[in-house]
């Protein structure tokens, strides 16, 4: 039987060399393929500095900051088998670690910048150490500030309740506000109470106001006023909102008012009830609002100087109106609009005390612009024409130009300028008179000197004209005041006022100056 040839040392060394060459080739080919895909090339192996065994992997697509560190005590660094022939090769290249399936051959997402710790809030990560303060509103660089003396309010279920009470005393050079009036002192109490819902989608608000003034001198009148109103905003589908509201108001008419034709011994009460409902869409450039309302006005009987009362039931009426408004948002801050209104006023009695039919039909049109420049400038202004035609052919049509608006302008931080204008139509009880038109314009400045002290200045002009006669009168008013907060719940207040009324009738001409001071509480 023939014997097999014996392998000598030479053949063993050849086999070892072939195995080493095959192993090196298998290692080099994946790295070369990865470089071809990535378009990167490494000319020199990574260096080991200061005992750090960090290795920059070939083929990684991240930034140079991405490293794979092998700790000095990690397995495979110091504890690897030195008897391995591969570990003795000086020309061997580091073995590349293949990429995961998610990143291999694909562009890796951009990594966020390294975070730094905010020194003012230890442990709070931030991409920059000098972070900017949040803006109060987009487009403006003012920083949102909280008023340290703002009312805290009281939570009532899902509502926030805020209340204020102000008590003042003062003196006036003309306590009754009439021609040849006498000087006297007075006491005045003002109170407000509001409830606001904190819903994220729908909103609701209720507000009540009351004021009571008692004069010590002159006719020693008492002048009460009160109102309560509620509003509900429902966010419906597709950017359409439903708006509902209701209001009750109580005020008094002076005994010297032109509407009081009898010799009254005191002021007469007037009650107003109103309700409204509407739909609005303001989530796009072309906007619209539809609104309907009803207002009921009732007049108390007049208490006569000689005793007894006189009925004013012929003045009781209900006003129904419907309004449509279309606006186009030319920019987020400017929205021009046009508005049309139709109405019908119906009295409880067919004829009044003079035998005249005062039911009327109302038509009005307005055009204006709504501004929204954030806290810098906001509001709207409109001009138009209004016509009220009476059922009685003997009464002239009450018509005229109208200007209505309210603008808030902040020229600098802490200062707010308010500009307002309004046009109202008032009925009449005098035979043959259709009524009067009252145009009012006013301006006010509020300056917040610091967190505690706020200064205010206001002025207005109200001009009244009667369409059926040359009767006209103008009322000028001016006031200035301050509010100084001692703490979040209590403040000192002071106000100085001046009134001057000029009329074609000398009996309606007067002026009055007054000053009052007191305290204000809030919760």
Buried (B, 14 or more C-beta within 10 A) or exposed (E): EEEEEEEEEEEEEEEEEEEBEEEBEEBEEBBEEBBEEBEEEBEEEBEEEEEEBEBBBBBBBEEEEEEEEBEEEEEEEEEEEEEEEEEEEEEBBBEBEEBEEEBEEEEEEEEEEEEBEBEEEEEEEBEEEEEEEEEBEEEEEBEEEEEEBEBEBEEEEEBBBBBBBBBBEBBBBBBBBBBEBBBBBBBBBBBBBBBBBEEEEEBBBBBBBBBBBBBEBBBEBEBBBBBBBBBBBBEEEEEBBBBBBBBBBBBBBBBBBBBBBBEBBBBBEBBBBBBBBBBBBBEEEEBBBBBEBEBBBBBBEBBBEEEEBBEBEBBBBBBBBBBBBBBEBEEEBEBBBBBBBEBEBEBEEEBBBBEBBBBBBBBBBBEBBBBBBBBBBBBBBBBBEBBBBBBBEEBBEBBBEBBBBBBBBBEEEEBBBBBBBBBBBEBBBBEEBBBBBBBBBBBBBBBBEEEBBBBBEBBBBBBBBBBBEEBBBBBBBBBBBBBBBEEBEEBBBBBBBBBBBBBEEEEBBBBBBBBBBBEBBBB
